[in-house]
C-alpha cells in the first residue's frame, strides 16, 4: 500500500486510450504539475480487432495526440516518423490519412516513452477523503495473464476518467453472443475470428458505419466470385457517405462544441440523432471500393451473390440447430417481415459510453444528473458533483450528450486535453484559438476569449490553502 504520508498528486488519469494519452503528453512539459496515468491492460492497444489491412483513419495525420494544440511538442506524429527515419518516405507518399495500424504504432511509441504511465493497474475503488481533500484510488497490479500481484492506494486532488466506450450489442442478439458455437461477434473482435468466419457458408454483417463497410469489403474480397454468400443489413435508410464537406466538418471544431454545450438539453437531444451522417457514415473511398469490387464481379455476366439492404431492423433472433442463426427482420418503410438464416453474424453496431457508476462506485452518488438521468458535465469537461466533493473529476469521451458529435473525434483530442490542463492549473499553458470555424453557430458574434475560472488545487496551491477549502459555487454550474 502507498505510504500514508505521501502527498496527493495533482492529477491521476484512469484509462490510457488516445484521449488520456494526449492529456499525458501535453501535461508532460508543465512544470510543478504531478500526474500519473493508469490502465488495466498490459500495454497500449487501439481497436486491435479492426486493424484490417489497408484501413486508414478518417481524420488527417494532424489529428494526432498534440499537434493541433502544440505542433512543437516532441510527441507529434511527424516527430515519431523522424525518430524512426521515416519522414522522407512519408513526405513522398503524400498521404493525408495514415493507416490505422500506423496510428496504433505511433500511440504505442508515445506510451512507451512518456513517463508516469502505468499499465497493468486496475482501479478497484475510488472515494473522496475529506481529511486529505483528495480522491483515494485503490489499484490492483496485474500481470499479463490477469493475475493479481500487488495492491496500491494513491491519492490525487483531481481525477480524469478516460475509460472510453464499449461495444454495443442490440438486445435481440445479446443472448446469442454468450454461446460461441455459432458465431455472433462484435466488429471489435472481427480479426480474431476472421479465419474461422471465412470457412462458413453464409455471413451477415449488420451495421452500415465505417466498420461495417470495411468488414463487408474485406469479406467480399476474400470470397470466390459467384459464391460470396454475403448479406449486409442496416437500420439506417441508406448506405450513406460520411459528411465530409469542408463546412460540414466544422461540426468537429471547438466553436461548434462550445455552441452545442450552451444549448438547452432538449435541443441537444433533438439534434444528435439527426447528425448521424457526421460520424456514422462511410468514407467515399470505401464506398467506391465496395462498388468497384461488386461491379468487377459482374464481368462474367452474372451478379455477385450478395444482398445489401438498408432500412432493416432485427426484431428477434435465435439459433437454428447447431450451425445456423435465424434472424427475423422487418423493413421499416415497407412494414414487411422476413426470415433470414445465416451461419454467422458480425455486428458493426458501434459503441456506447461505459456507465460511470461502474468505475466510480459509491462516488457516483455524488454526481448530479440531467432530466434524462445522465451526468451533468460542464464546459471544462468536468463532472458536476454535489458540494461535498470539491475536487475536480474530468471525463474524456463520455460527454456526447453535452458536447456533441465531436466528443469521440480524434481531431478534438488535443484541444480538449489543453482545455482540461488550463482549467486544472488556472493558467493558460496552451493558448487556445479564439475562433476555429467560418460558420457562426447561432445568432451571435464569434466568442471572445474569456478568463479562466478559478482552478482546482494543485500541489503548489495546496500548500498555501487549508485542506478543506471550498470550491466556489460558480464552478458547479455546467
C-alpha positions in Angstrom: 0.0 0.0 0.0 1.2 3.5 -0.7 2.7 5.2 2.5 0.1 7.4 4.2 2.5 10.4 4.3 2.8 10.6 0.5 1.5 13.9 -0.8 -1.5 13.6 -3.2 -0.8 14.0 -6.9 -2.3 16.9 -8.7 -4.0 14.6 -11.3 -4.5 10.9 -11.8 -5.9 9.6 -15.1 -7.7 6.3 -15.2 -7.6 4.6 -18.6 -4.9 5.2 -21.2 -6.5 5.4 -24.6 -5.7 8.1 -27.2 -7.5 10.8 -25.2 -5.8 10.4 -21.9 -2.6 9.7 -23.7 -3.0 13.1 -25.3 -3.5 14.6 -21.9 -0.4 12.9 -20.5 1.7 14.2 -23.5 0.5 17.8 -23.1 0.9 17.6 -19.3 4.5 16.3 -19.6 6.2 19.7 -20.0 4.0 21.6 -17.5 6.2 22.4 -14.5 5.1 21.7 -10.9 2.3 19.5 -12.0 2.4 16.0 -10.7 0.5 13.4 -12.7 0.2 9.7 -13.2 -2.0 7.6 -15.6 -3.1 4.0 -15.1 -4.6 1.3 -17.3 -5.5 -2.3 -16.6 -4.2 -3.6 -20.0 -0.6 -4.8 -20.2 0.2 -2.2 -22.9 -1.3 0.3 -25.2 -3.6 -1.1 -27.8 -6.1 0.7 -30.0 -9.0 -1.4 -31.6 -6.9 -4.4 -32.4 -9.8 -6.3 -33.8 -10.3 -3.7 -36.6 -6.7 -3.5 -37.9 -7.9 -4.6 -41.3 -5.1 -4.4 -43.8 -5.1 -1.1 -45.7 -7.7 0.6 -43.4 -7.0 4.2 -42.7 -8.0 6.9 -40.2 -10.9 9.1 -41.2 -9.1 12.1 -39.9 -5.8 13.6 -41.3 -2.5 12.9 -39.6 -2.5 16.3 -38.0 -5.2 14.9 -35.6 -2.5 13.2 -33.6 -2.2 13.5 -29.8 -0.8 17.0 -29.6 -0.3 18.8 -33.0 -3.5 20.9 -33.2 -2.6 22.4 -29.9 1.2 22.2 -29.7 2.9 21.4 -33.0 6.3 22.0 -31.3 5.7 19.0 -28.9 8.1 16.1 -29.1 5.1 13.8 -29.2 3.8 14.7 -32.6 3.2 12.2 -35.3 5.8 13.9 -37.5 8.4 13.5 -34.8 7.5 9.8 -34.4 8.3 9.4 -38.1 11.5 11.4 -37.8 12.6 9.2 -34.8 12.1 6.1 -36.9 13.9 7.6 -40.0 10.6 7.5 -42.0 9.9 11.2 -42.5 11.1 11.3 -46.1 9.1 8.2 -47.2 6.1 9.8 -45.6 6.8 13.1 -47.4 6.9 11.4 -50.8 3.9 9.2 -50.1 1.8 12.4 -49.9 -0.8 10.7 -47.8 -3.1 12.9 -45.6 -4.7 10.0 -44.0 -2.5 7.4 -42.3 -3.1 3.7 -41.9 -4.9 2.7 -38.7 -2.1 0.3 -37.8 0.3 3.2 -38.1 -1.7 5.4 -35.7 -1.7 2.5 -33.2 2.1 2.2 -33.6 2.5 5.9 -33.1 0.4 5.9 -29.9 2.3 2.9 -28.6 5.6 4.7 -29.2 4.3 7.7 -27.1 3.1 5.4 -24.4 6.4 3.6 -24.2 8.5 6.7 -24.0 6.3 9.1 -21.9 6.9 8.9 -18.2 4.3 8.5 -15.5 2.2 5.9 -17.5 1.5 2.7 -15.7 -0.1 -0.3 -17.4 -1.3 -3.5 -15.7 -3.0 -1.5 -13.0 -6.7 -2.0 -12.4 -8.7 0.7 -10.5 -10.8 -1.2 -8.0 -12.3 1.6 -5.9 -12.5 5.4 -5.9 -13.5 7.5 -2.9 -13.2 11.0 -1.6 -11.1 11.5 1.5 -12.2 14.8 3.2 -9.2 14.8 5.6 -6.8 14.8 2.7 -9.1 16.8 0.5 -8.2 14.3 -2.2 -9.5 11.3 -4.1 -8.3 7.9 -3.0 -7.9 5.2 -5.6 -7.2 1.5 -4.8 -5.4 -0.3 -7.5 -4.6 -4.0 -8.2 -1.4 -4.6 -10.1 -2.0 -7.4 -12.5 0.4 -9.4 -14.8 -0.2 -10.2 -18.5 -2.3 -13.3 -17.5 -4.6 -11.2 -15.4 -3.3 -12.5 -12.0 -3.1 -10.0 -9.1 0.4 -9.2 -8.0 0.1 -6.3 -5.6 -2.2 -3.7 -4.1 -1.7 0.1 -4.1 -3.5 3.1 -2.9 -2.9 6.5 -4.4 -4.3 9.9 -3.8 -4.9 12.8 -6.1 -6.6 16.2 -5.8 -8.2 15.8 -9.3 -9.1 12.8 -11.5 -9.7 12.4 -15.2 -11.6 9.3 -16.5 -10.6 8.1 -19.9 -12.3 4.8 -19.7 -13.7 5.0 -23.2 -16.6 3.2 -24.7 -17.6 -0.5 -25.1 -19.1 -2.5 -27.9 -22.9 -2.3 -28.1 -24.9 -5.4 -28.9 -28.6 -5.0 -29.9 -31.0 -6.5 -27.4 -32.3 -9.3 -29.7 -28.8 -10.6 -30.3 -27.3 -10.4 -26.8 -28.2 -14.0 -25.7 -26.6 -15.4 -28.9 -23.2 -13.8 -28.1 -22.9 -16.0 -24.9 -22.8 -19.3 -26.8 -20.0 -19.1 -29.3 -20.8 -22.4 -31.2 -22.4 -20.3 -34.0 -20.5 -17.0 -34.1 -22.3 -13.8 -33.2 -19.5 -11.3 -32.7 -19.0 -7.6 -32.5 -16.8 -5.9 -35.1 -14.3 -5.1 -32.3 -13.4 -8.8 -32.4 -13.5 -9.3 -36.1 -9.9 -10.1 -36.8 -9.8 -12.6 -34.0 -12.5 -14.6 -35.7 -11.8 -13.8 -39.4 -10.1 -17.1 -40.4 -13.0 -19.1 -39.0 -15.7 -16.9 -40.5 -14.2 -17.4 -44.0 -14.8 -21.1 -43.7 -18.6 -20.7 -43.1 -21.3 -20.9 -45.7 -23.2 -17.7 -45.3 -22.2 -14.5 -43.4 -24.3 -11.5 -42.4 -22.9 -8.1 -41.5 -25.2 -5.8 -39.5 -24.4 -2.0 -39.4 -23.5 0.5 -42.1 -20.9 2.7 -40.5 -17.3 2.7 -41.5 -16.5 -0.6 -39.6 -19.4 -2.4 -41.2 -18.3 -1.2 -44.6 -14.7 -2.2 -44.1 -15.7 -5.7 -42.8 -18.1 -6.3 -45.7 -15.4 -5.2 -48.2 -12.8 -7.5 -46.6 -15.2 -10.5 -46.6 -16.2 -9.7 -50.2 -12.6 -9.7 -51.4 -11.9 -12.9 -49.7 -14.9 -14.9 -51.1 -14.9 -16.5 -54.5 -16.8 -14.8 -57.3 -20.3 -16.1 -57.6 -20.2 -17.8 -54.2 -19.9 -14.8 -52.0 -22.9 -15.7 -49.8 -23.0 -12.3 -48.0 -25.8 -10.2 -46.5 -25.2 -6.6 -45.4 -28.1 -5.1 -43.4 -28.6 -1.8 -41.6 -31.4 0.0 -40.0 -30.3 3.4 -41.4 -32.2 4.4 -44.5 -29.2 4.2 -46.8 -25.6 3.1 -47.1 -24.7 6.7 -46.9 -21.4 8.6 -47.2 -20.0 10.4 -44.3 -20.5 14.2 -44.3 -17.1 15.3 -45.4 -17.7 18.7 -47.0 -15.4 21.5 -45.7 -18.2 23.4 -43.9 -19.8 20.2 -42.7 -16.6 19.3 -41.0 -16.8 22.4 -38.9 -19.1 20.5 -36.6 -15.9 19.0 -35.3 -14.4 22.3 -34.2 -14.2 23.8 -30.7 -16.6 26.5 -31.9 -19.4 24.0 -32.5 -18.6 22.2 -29.3 -19.0 25.4 -27.4 -22.2 26.3 -29.2 -23.7 22.8 -28.6 -22.9 22.8 -24.9 -24.7 26.1 -24.4 -27.9 24.8 -26.0 -30.8 23.6 -23.8 -30.8 19.9 -23.0 -33.9 19.2 -25.0 -32.4 20.9 -28.1 -29.2 18.9 -27.8 -31.1 15.7 -27.5 -33.1 16.5 -30.6 -30.1 17.4 -32.7 -27.9 14.4 -32.1 -30.0 11.7 -33.8 -30.2 13.8 -37.0 -26.5 14.2 -37.2 -25.7 10.5 -37.7 -24.0 11.1 -41.1 -21.4 13.3 -39.4 -20.0 10.3 -37.6 -21.8 7.1 -38.7 -21.4 7.3 -42.4 -18.9 5.6 -44.7 -16.0 7.4 -46.3 -16.2 7.9 -50.0 -13.1 5.7 -50.8 -14.6 2.7 -49.0 -18.0 3.1 -50.8 -16.2 3.4 -54.1 -14.1 0.3 -53.4 -17.2 -1.7 -52.5 -19.0 -0.7 -55.6 -15.9 -1.4 -57.8 -15.5 -4.9 -56.3 -19.2 -5.7 -56.9 -19.0 -4.3 -60.4 -15.9 -6.3 -61.2 -17.8 -9.5 -60.2 -20.4 -8.8 -62.9 -18.0 -9.1 -65.7 -18.9 -12.7 -66.3 -22.5 -11.8 -66.9 -23.9 -12.7 -63.5 -24.4 -10.7 -60.3 -22.5 -11.5 -57.2 -24.3 -13.5 -54.5 -24.7 -10.5 -52.1 -27.6 -8.7 -50.6 -27.3 -5.2 -49.4 -30.4 -3.9 -47.7 -30.8 -0.6 -45.7 -33.8 0.3 -43.6 -34.0 -3.1 -41.8 -34.2 -3.9 -38.1 -33.7 -7.2 -36.4 -36.9 -8.0 -34.4 -35.8 -11.3 -32.9 -33.0 -13.8 -33.3 -32.3 -17.4 -32.3 -30.2 -20.4 -33.0 -31.4 -23.0 -35.6 -29.8 -26.3 -34.8 -26.1 -26.3 -34.1 -24.8 -24.4 -37.1 -27.2 -21.7 -38.1 -28.7 -18.5 -36.8 -32.3 -17.3 -37.6 -32.9 -13.6 -37.9 -36.4 -12.2 -38.0 -36.2 -8.9 -40.0 -38.6 -6.0 -40.6 -38.3 -3.4 -43.3 -39.2 0.0 -41.8 -40.7 1.6 -44.9 -42.5 -1.5 -46.3 -43.6 -2.8 -42.9 -42.6 -6.2 -44.4 -41.2 -9.0 -42.4 -38.9 -11.8 -43.5 -36.8 -14.6 -42.1 -33.0 -14.9 -42.8 -30.9 -18.0 -42.0 -27.2 -17.4 -41.8 -24.0 -19.1 -40.5 -22.6 -16.1 -38.6 -23.4 -12.5 -37.7 -20.8 -9.7 -37.4 -22.3 -6.8 -35.5 -20.9 -3.4 -36.7 -23.3 -1.7 -34.3 -21.0 0.8 -32.7 -20.0 1.6 -29.2 -21.7 3.1 -26.2 -20.2 5.1 -23.3 -19.3 2.9 -20.3 -21.5 3.7 -17.3 -19.5 5.9 -15.0 -21.1 4.3 -12.0 -19.3 1.1 -12.8 -16.0 2.9 -12.3 -16.9 5.4 -9.6 -18.8 3.0 -7.3 -20.2 4.9 -4.3 -18.7 8.1 -5.5 -21.3 8.0 -8.3 -23.9 9.0 -5.7 -22.3 12.5 -5.7 -22.9 13.1 -9.4 -25.7 15.4 -10.5 -27.8 14.4 -13.4 -29.9 16.0 -16.2 -33.6 15.1 -16.7 -32.7 12.0 -18.7 -30.6 10.7 -15.8 -27.2 11.4 -17.5 -24.3 13.0 -15.7 -24.1 16.8 -16.0 -20.8 17.9 -17.4 -19.6 21.5 -17.5 -17.8 23.3 -20.3 -14.4 22.2 -19.0 -15.3 18.5 -19.4 -15.8 18.2 -15.6 -18.5 16.2 -14.0 -20.7 18.4 -11.9 -20.6 16.9 -8.4 -22.5 17.9 -5.3 -20.9 20.3 -2.8 -19.5 17.5 -0.7 -16.7 16.9 -3.2 -14.6 20.0 -4.0 -12.1 18.0 -6.2 -12.4 18.1 -10.0 -13.4 14.9 -11.8 -12.9 15.3 -15.6 -14.1 12.9 -18.3 -12.9 12.2 -21.8 -15.2 10.7 -24.4 -18.2 10.4 -22.0 -19.9 13.7 -22.9 -21.5 13.4 -26.3 -24.9 14.3 -24.7 -23.4 17.6 -23.5 -20.6 18.4 -26.0 -21.9 16.9 -29.3 -20.7 14.8 -32.1 -17.1 15.8 -31.8 -16.7 14.1 -28.4 -15.2 10.8 -29.8 -13.3 12.6 -32.7 -9.5 12.3 -32.6 -9.3 15.8 -34.1 -10.5 17.4 -30.9 -8.4 15.3 -28.6 -5.5 17.9 -28.2 -7.9 20.8 -27.7 -9.9 19.0 -25.0 -6.7 18.0 -23.2 -5.3 21.5 -23.3 -8.6 22.9 -22.0 -8.6 20.5 -19.1 -5.0 21.4 -18.3 -5.6 25.1 -18.5 -8.6 24.8 -16.2 -6.8 22.4 -13.8 -3.9 24.7 -13.3 -5.7 28.1 -13.6 -3.0 29.1 -16.1 -3.1 29.2 -19.9 -0.2 26.8 -20.6 -1.7 26.3 -24.0 -3.1 29.2 -26.0 -6.4 28.1 -27.5 -7.7 29.7 -30.6 -10.4 32.3 -30.3 -12.1 31.1 -33.5 -11.9 27.8 -35.3 -14.8 27.8 -37.9 -16.0 30.1 -40.7 -19.5 29.1 -39.7 -21.0 31.2 -36.9 -23.2 28.8 -35.0 -26.2 30.7 -33.6 -27.1 34.3 -33.8 -24.1 35.8 -32.0 -20.6 37.0 -32.9 -17.7 34.6 -32.6 -17.0 34.3 -28.8 -14.1 36.2 -27.3 -11.5 34.5 -25.1 -12.9 34.5 -21.5 -10.7 34.5 -18.4 -10.2 31.1 -16.8 -12.4 30.2 -13.9 -10.7 29.5 -10.5 -8.9 26.2 -10.9 -8.9 23.1 -8.8 -6.0 23.0 -6.4 -2.6 21.6 -7.4 0.3 20.7 -5.2 1.7 24.2 -5.1 -1.6 25.8 -4.3 -2.4 23.2 -1.7 0.5 24.3 0.5 -1.0 27.7 0.7 -4.6 26.7 1.3 -6.3 24.8 4.2 -7.1 21.2 3.3 -10.9 21.7 3.4 -11.0 24.7 1.0 -14.5 25.1 -0.5 -14.9 25.2 -4.3 -16.6 28.4 -5.4 -20.3 27.9 -6.3 -19.9 29.1 -9.9 -17.6 26.1 -10.6 -20.6 23.8 -10.0 -22.6 25.2 -12.9 -22.4 23.5 -16.3 
